[in-house]
Amino acid sequence: MGLFSGHGSKNEKPDSRFLVAGAEVTCPQCQNNLFHEGKAQLNTAAMSLMNLDWVNKSATTLVCSRCSFISWYLEGPTKLD
């Protein structure tokens, strides 16, 4: 299973455009504006040591559909499409 399980599968949602802080998100690497949205756990060493990873916050990730650059957002972006 890959890092982004399901990415590229038939059941996957289509890539979308997003807005953050009033501006459309573009990839800093290739200037593409289509992304695959995901979630990632923001683990800390202390919580992992105590087996309390579930307490940590999550972030929204946007993976560029062209070059696969990953952008991380603590506050979720707004989907435009």
Backbone hydrogen bonds, N-H to C=O, Kabsch-Sander energy under -0.5 kcal/mol:
donor,donor_aa,acceptor,acceptor_aa,energy
5,S,2,G,-0.6
5,S,3,L,-0.7
7,H,4,F,-2.5
9,S,6,G,-2.5
12,E,9,S,-1.1
16,S,35,F,-2.7
19,L,78,T,-2.7
20,V,23,A,-2.9
23,A,20,V,-1.9
25,V,18,F,-2.8
27,C,32,N,-2.8
31,Q,27,C,-1.9
35,F,16,S,-2.8
36,H,63,V,-2.4
37,E,35,F,-0.5
38,G,61,T,-2.5
40,A,59,A,-2.3
42,L,57,K,-2.9
43,N,41,Q,-1.1
48,S,44,T,-2.3
49,L,45,A,-2.5
50,M,46,A,-1.5
51,N,48,S,-1.4
52,L,47,M,-3.7
55,V,52,L,-2.1
56,N,53,D,-1.2
59,A,40,A,-2.9
60,T,73,Y,-3.1
61,T,38,G,-2.4
62,L,71,S,-2.6
63,V,36,H,-2.6
64,C,62,L,-0.6
64,C,69,F,-2.7
65,S,34,L,-2.5
68,S,64,C,-1.2
71,S,62,L,-2.5
71,S,69,F,-0.5
73,Y,60,T,-2.5
76,G,74,L,-0.5
78,T,19,L,-2.8
80,L,17,R,-3.0
81,D,17,R,-0.8
